[in-house]
Amino acid sequence: MESRRGNPMAAEGEFSELAATRRIQRLSSHISPAVATPSAPLLQTEACVSRPKKLEVNGEALSLYLRGKHIDIQEKVYKFYNSRPDLLTPIEISMDDHRELCMRQLYALVREAGVRPFLYVADDPEKYFAIMEAVGSVDMSFGIKMGVQYSLWGGSVINLGTKKHKDKYFEGIDNLDYTGCFAMTELHHGSNVQGLQTTATFDPIKDEFVIDTPNDGAIKWWIGNAAVHGKFATVFARLILPTHDSKGVSDMGVHAFIVPIRDLKTHQTLPGVEIQDCGHKVGLNGVDNGALRFRSVRIPRDNLLNRFGDVSRDGKYTSSLPTINKRFAATLGELVGGRVGLAYASVGVLKVSATIAIRYALLRQQFGPLKQPEVSILDYQSHQHKLMPMLASTYAYHFATVHLIKKYSEMKKTHDEQLIADVHALSAGLKSYVTSYTNKALSVCREACGGHGYAAVNRFGSLRNDHDIFQTFEGDNTVLLQQVAGDLLKQYKEKFQGGTLTVTWNYLRESMGSYLAQPNPVTARWEGEDHLRNPKFQLDAFRYRTSRLLHSVAMRLNKHSKTLGSFGAWNRCLNHLLTLAESHIESVILAKFIEAVKNCPDPSARAALKLMCDLYALDRIWKDIGTYRNVDYVAPNKAKAIHKLTEYLSFQVRNVAKELVDAFDLPDEVTRAPIAMQADAYAQYTQVVGF
C-alpha cells in the first residue's frame, strides 16, 4: 500500500473528506437544539438577494436632528463674524497681533453682537456650549479665550463663591470690565492639584490673606489671560491658619481666592505680583498665557471663595464638609464644566476636519479604468477605510457629548450627589477619549488630502496645532483615564457588596453576570448580516469586553498589592487600566449612538444614522478582534464576516458621504478651506495664491 506522501491524490482526497467533516460539524453546531438559545433563531442565513441601493437621506431632517435647539444663536454668531472681515483671523499673523485680535473678537461678541455667554454658564449650559462651538469655529484661540473668561474665571467665582461674590463681580465679568484668569497650574504641579504649593496665610490682625509663592516650583504657569489682558486671577492656594498649639499653623488644604493682579484703571501690574509671558506656543497663540509669582500679596478675607469652606474674623475655619478630601472633591466637581466644554469642542474640530477631507476626496479625481474618466479618490477602498469610519465616529462622539452636556445641565440644576459623581467620571472619560481620537484624525485628514492638505490655507496645520493641547489641559488624558478606571473598580466593588451603581455604570450589573458565564458557542459563529447589525449583539460585545477587562484587572491588582503595595500594583497594571477605561467609554458612546438612532423621528435620517452606527460598532470590534478571538467570543468565520461587512458598510457610507457631512451644516465661512468649498473649489484655491 502506498504511503500518503507517495500518493498525492489520496492525500488530497483525505483532505477533502476532513474538510467536509468539519463543515458538517460546523453546520450541526448551528442547528443543534441542545445548545441553541430559546430566544435566538436556530440558523442564521444570509438572504440571496442583491445589496440595497444607495440610501436616500433627508439632509435637512438629519441636520435639524443633529444641531438641536440652539441653531439660532450659532447662526447669529456665524452671520456676525462673516459680516466683519476685520475680525477674521488671517492665515499669517504675529503672536502679539493675534492676541489683540482675539480680545477684539471677544469685545465684539459681547458689546456689538449682543451675545452674553456668561448669562448661560450656570443657568443654561447647553446654550453656552453652543455659543462656544460657534465662536471656536471663528478662531480656536478665540473660543479658548472666551472659555478662560467665562467658564474658568467667571465659573470659579459663581460656582465656588457665594452671593457676595456674585453680587460684586458678575456684571464686570459679563461685560468684560473684569477680565480674569484661572491660576491653578504651577510649574511643578499640574494634574496633582492637591500638591499645589502656593500659600494663602490668614493674618487675623489685619483680617487679610497673604498670598505667597514659596519657591520657583510654585509659580503659576500657563495661565490664560495673564500675560496681557487679565485684571484678576482666581488663585488656588493652600489655606494656612495660625494656631495656638505647638504646630503653629494648620493647613486646611487647597482653596480658591480672588486676587487682583492689575490696576483696573491703569492696567499696571499691582505691587507684589510678578507677571511673565510664557511666550510663543505650538498653537493657540491668540491666548496670552503667562506665569504669576506672588510676593506677600495681601487680599481681604472676603476674597476667599467660601462656598465649601470659610474663615471667620477671629480665624476660625468652618465647612459643611468634614474633611480636606471631601472639600477638595466638591471644589473640583464644580469645575468640571471646562472638561465638558473641551470634549464637545473637540467634536466640533473633528466635524470641520472630516468635512474638509471628505469634500476634497469627493472632488479630487485620480486614475481609473483604462481609457475611461478618472474616478474620485473616495471611490478607492483604501480612502474609504481612512475616512468613513472616522465620519461614523464623528457622529458617535457628537451624540455622546450632547448626552454629557445634558447630564451636566441637569447636575447644575439638581446638585444631586450621584449625578455629580456620574458627570465627573463621564466627562473625564469622554474628554480624554474624544480629544485623543481627534488629534490622530487630524493627521489622517491632512494626509488624505495629499499635498493640498499641507497648504496653510486649507487649515489642517492650524487645526492640528490649536487642538493638540486639548489632550493636556483640563486634565492630562492619561490621568483622566486612570480616574475612569478607578471609578470602575469602585463600582465593581459596589456591585459585589450590594451597593448602588451610578447611572453610567448600570450596565455592569448585567454584563458582569454574563461575563462570568462562558461565551455562547452558537452565537460565537453567527455571521449573518442581520445578526452583526443587531444593536444588541454590538452592545453586548462592547460590554462583555469591558466586563472581562474589569474583572481581570481587579484580580491582578489584588494579587500585586500583596507584594508591591497599592501604588506599586496600580503602576504594574497601568496599561491594563487604561485599556479598561477606553473600553468602557466606547461602550457608553455606542449606547448613546444606538439611543440616538432609535429616537430620530425621520425615517431616512434614522436609516443613515443606523448605517453609521453599525459601521462605528463593527469597525471598533474588528480593530480589537484579537481580544474577542482569544476568549472565543467570536469564531474565525465570524471575525472574517465582521471584516467583510465593515468594508461594505464603509462603501455604503461613501455613497452618502456628501449628504452626511452637509448635515453638519457648516457654511463655507466656517470651514474656510478652499478645497472644501461646495462650489468652484479649485477656482477659489488658485485665487488664494494669486492666479
Secondary structure, 3 states (H helix, E strand, C coil): CCCCCCCHHHHHHHHHHHHHHHHHHHHHHHHCCCCCCCCCCCCCCCCCCCCCCCCCCCHHHHHHHHHHHHHHHHHHHHHHHHCCHHHCCCCCCCHHHHHHHHHHHHHHHHHHCCCCCHHHHCCCHHHHHHHHHHHHHHCHHHHHHHHHHHHHHHHHHHHHCCHHHHHHHHHHHHCCCCCEEEECCECCCCCCHHHCCCEEEEECCCCEEEEECCCHHHCEEEECCCCCCCCEEEEEEEEEEECCCCCCEEEEEEEEEEEECECCCCCCECCCEEEEECCCCCCCCCCCCEEEEECCEEEEHHHECCCCCEECCCCCEECCCCCHHHHHHHHHHCCCHHHHHHHHHHHHHHHHHHHHHHHHHHHCECCCCCCCCCCEHHHCHHHHHHHHHHHHHHHHHHHHHHHHHHHHHHHHHHCCHHHHHHHHHHHHHHHHHHHHHHHHHHHHHHHHCHHHHHCHHHCHHHHHHHHHHHHCCCCCHHHHHHHHHHHHHHHHHHHHCCCCCCHHHCCHHHHHHHHHCCCCCCCCCCCCHHHHCCHHHHHHHHHHHHHHHHHHHHHHHHHHHHHHHHHHHHHHCHHHHHHHHHHHHHHHHHHHHHHHHHHCCCHHHHHHHHHHHHHHHHHHHHHCHHHHHHCCCCCHHHHHHHHHHHHHHHHHHHHCHHHHHHCCCCCHHHHCCHHHCCCCHHHHHHHHCCC
